[in-house]
Amino acid sequence: MPAMLSPAVSVSPQIMPEDCAGLAAQGFAFIVNNRPDGEAPGQPAGEAIAAEADAAGMGYAFIPIDHNGFAPEQVHAMADALARSPGPVLAFCRSGTRSCHLWALAEASVGADARTLIEAAAAAGYDIAMMAGTLRHIAQGAAAR
């Protein structure tokens, strides 16, 4: 079951291609895959999820996050995916944690308040308090642009 971070964004653990039609029926318009292909045995390929998302009338973006952490390009790609989605977004990875972190970074990159992001993540069951300084710094940079 997806965890809602905001009315526009939810995160979840790994989804399967056959989940896409049901997610579309729940109102999701876009899927963001934050899990690198081949991360674990038995994990479905991103292409299979993309095909089922398309068949269900949903958008799809592949923004893999691996053990190297988050790069500015990934943050910008997530912010772009969120901005161009015509409706609610479901982002997923193995557990939902990387997706939650990337969502917070992307939202900060467009000026969202760090405390608000941390509280929203906590309400969804994710602890991102350790990112407070980074989120504030990114949001301040966004405000200065």
C-alpha positions, -999 to +999 in steps of 0.1 A: +000+000+000+015+034-010+023+059+017+011+094+009+036+122+013+013+148-002-019+148-021+003+147-053+029+121-043+030+087-027+058+063-023+059+025-020+081-006-020+087-024-053+057-027-075+051-054-101+041-048-137+006-062-131+001-036-104-001-007-129-037-011-139-048-011-103-027+019-095-042+038-124-077+028-111-066+043-077-060+076-095-022+075-100-013+092-133+025+087-132+050+062-119+086+071-109+109+040-107+138+048-084+152+012-083+181+003-105+174-028-127+190-059-114+193-048-079+179-080-065+170-114-080+134-117-092+130-079-094+109-070-125+127-050-152+118-013-154+109-018-191+082-042-181+067-018-156+070+011-181+051-010-207+023-018-182+021+018-170+018+030-206-009+004-213-028+017-182-025+053-195+001+064-170+033+083-174+066+067-164+101+079-154+132+058-146+154+077-121+175+050-105+191+057-071+219+033-062+244+030-033+262+061-046+235+084-033+217+113-049+232+135-077+218+169-087+207+154-120+185+129-102+170+156-080+162+177-111+148+147-130+125+140-100+114+176-098+107+176-135+087+143-133+066+157-105+060+190-123+049+174-156+027+147-141-010+154-149-021+139-116-009+119-085+025+103-087+037+070-072+074+067-067+089+034-057+122+016-048+129-014-027+113-001+004+101+034-005+129+051+015+151+063-015+119+075-032+109+095-001+144+110+001+145+120-035+110+135-033+121+157-004+152+168-022+132+176-054+106+195-034+134+215-016+149+223-050+118+242-059+117+260-025+096+237-002+101+242+035+124+216+052+103+212+083+071+207+062+089+180+042+102+162+073+068+163+089+051+149+058+076+121+055+072+113+092+034+111+088+040+086+060+063+065+082+097+078+069+123+095+091+142+121+070+151+144+099+188+138+093+183+157+060+171+189+076+203+209+069+206+197+034+169+204+026+172+240+041+203+246+021+187+234-012+155+254-005+175+286+002+193+281-031+160+278-049+147+310-032+179+329-043+173+320-080 
